[in-house]
């Protein structure tokens, strides 16, 4: 997964700063399988807003580079 995130930066889909944040999100997600403490939950909650912002930014970049997302893009043509 880290290689995929790094490739996003190589291909100008996100900044190096964003890559570091995505690494943090990934690490936090992995830690949720092992840590159920209250402090960890609070730390996780602080990541939600920046994560959603980063997701929106990535979607915007992908749409700009590859075209707007459309539900119909994934459907088979009508017979």
C-alpha positions as CSV (number, residue, x, y, z in Angstrom):
1,X,0.0,0.0,0.0
2,X,2.8,2.4,0.8
3,X,4.2,1.9,-2.7
4,X,0.9,2.8,-4.2
5,X,0.7,6.0,-2.1
6,X,4.3,6.9,-3.2
7,X,3.4,6.3,-6.8
8,X,0.5,8.8,-6.4
9,X,3.1,11.5,-5.6
10,X,5.4,10.4,-8.4
11,X,2.5,10.9,-10.8
12,X,1.5,14.2,-9.3
13,X,-1.7,13.0,-7.8
14,X,-0.7,14.2,-4.4
15,X,2.0,16.2,-2.7
16,X,4.7,14.7,-0.5
17,X,3.0,16.3,2.5
18,X,-0.2,14.5,1.5
19,X,1.7,11.2,1.1
20,X,2.9,11.6,4.7
21,X,-0.7,12.2,5.9
22,X,-1.9,9.1,3.9
23,X,0.8,7.0,5.6
24,X,-0.5,8.2,8.9
25,X,-4.1,7.3,8.0
26,X,-2.9,3.9,6.8
27,X,-0.9,3.3,10.0
28,X,-3.8,4.4,12.1
29,X,-6.2,2.1,10.2
30,X,-3.8,-0.9,10.8
31,X,-3.6,0.0,14.5
32,X,-7.3,-0.1,14.9
33,X,-7.1,-3.9,14.7
34,X,-4.9,-4.0,17.8
35,X,-5.8,-1.0,19.9
36,X,-9.2,-0.4,21.4
37,X,-8.2,2.2,24.1
38,X,-10.0,5.5,24.6
39,X,-6.9,7.6,23.9
40,X,-6.4,5.8,20.6
41,X,-10.0,6.3,19.7
42,X,-9.6,10.1,20.4
43,X,-6.5,10.2,18.2
44,X,-8.4,8.4,15.5
45,X,-11.2,10.9,15.7
46,X,-8.8,13.8,15.1
47,X,-7.8,12.2,11.8
48,X,-11.3,12.0,10.3
49,X,-11.7,15.6,9.2
50,X,-8.2,15.9,7.5
51,X,-8.8,12.4,6.0
52,X,-12.0,13.5,4.4
53,X,-10.4,16.7,3.1
54,X,-7.5,14.7,1.6
55,X,-10.0,12.3,0.0
56,X,-11.9,15.2,-1.6
57,X,-8.6,16.7,-2.9
58,X,-7.6,13.3,-4.4
59,X,-11.0,12.9,-6.0
60,X,-10.7,16.4,-7.5
61,X,-7.2,15.7,-8.9
62,X,-8.3,12.3,-10.4
63,X,-11.4,13.9,-12.0
64,X,-9.2,16.7,-13.4
65,X,-6.7,14.3,-14.8
66,X,-9.0,11.5,-15.9
67,X,-12.4,13.0,-16.3
68,X,-15.4,13.5,-14.1
69,X,-16.8,10.5,-12.3
70,X,-20.1,9.4,-13.5
71,X,-22.3,6.5,-12.4
72,X,-22.9,5.7,-16.1
73,X,-19.2,5.3,-16.8
74,X,-19.3,1.8,-15.2
75,X,-22.3,0.5,-16.9
76,X,-22.5,-1.6,-20.1
77,X,-23.8,0.0,-23.2
78,X,-27.4,-0.4,-24.0
79,X,-28.2,-3.2,-26.6
